[in-house]
Amino acid sequence: MQPIIQVTKLNKIYKGGFQALDNISLTIEQAEILALLGPNGAGKTTLISTICGIIDPSSGTITVDGKDIISGYRHTREMIGLVPQELTTDAFETVWDTVSFSRGLFGKKPDPGYIEKILKDLSLWEKKDNKMMELSGGMKRRVLIAKALSHEPRILFLDEPTAGVDVELRQDMWQLVEQLRKNGVTIILTTHYIEEAEAIADRIGVIKNGQLILVEEKSTLMAKLGKKQLLLELKQALTELPPELETFELCLKENGRHLVYTYDATREHTGIASLMQHLSQAGIQFKDLKTDQSSLEDIFVSLVKESI
């Protein structure tokens, strides 16, 4: 099965010489959820906008459903729904009219039943007759998602979809995202909420300075780059580490009451057994121990720092 999106050696250079995208290649499979992470100005929105046909690439190729986005613009654009960052809506239109009009823009026949389902799924049904200017920021964000889904796209781009949205609305959105994926919709999202990417994404992409640093399966990324820590609560606090423990990656915390050992869990020998033996020989006793896994946020911060 061919990928739903194929990006090959994509570059975007603006007139002033600023390179927003630098030789990006990316393959996205049908019905997967890909989360794009990166600091502000990294190129996330530019990448999304270029795939959607809003920004012209300087070089490289992009295909959607096997069709080039330039020569096959009509087909590829119909495949895509886009939820932008900006809350740009007609203030004097009702929710119902706004979403219905978006469906018509793509040449779709009116389908009140489908529009009703979208609005109910997004908890907008009670607001269907309200004008856009009467809605809160979170509700306007929901309307943007409804508009993006109005023409039944097979690909959904979500550019910072939960920015300015309260926790309850955010959770509802992610439930909808999961349901869309089950229905075969491919979802690409950018987010600053790393815990959400960790919770719902199949793969994680990290962008920095217009370059795609990596794209990995979430579980593979965390197994490959995530470190584990052994946390030891000592019976007696230490003011410094004994010389015989200097070969281990150790640090003291909590005023010397906790000893932290960082190790690579993917290695055959973690060094824990040797550490325990050295602790015993040094007469260091502990009351409790536990392990802690690096989070996706730890990994992301580490990757961005390494790429500077």
ABEGO torsion letter per residue (X at the ends): XBBABBBBGBBBBBAAGBBABBGBBBBBBBGBBBBBBEBBGAGAAAAAAAAAGABBBABEBBBBGGBBAAAAAAAAAAABBBBBABBBBBAABBAAAAAAAAAAAAGBBBBAAAAAAAAAAAGAAAAAABBAAABBAAAAAAAAAAAAAAAGBABBBBBGAABGBBAAAAAAAAAAAAAAAAAGBBBBBBBABAAAAAAABABBBBBBGGBBABBBBAAAAAAAABBBBBBBBBABBBABBBAAAAABBBBBBGGGABBBBBBBAABABAGAAAAAAAAAAAGBBBABBBBBBBBAAAAAAAAAAAAX
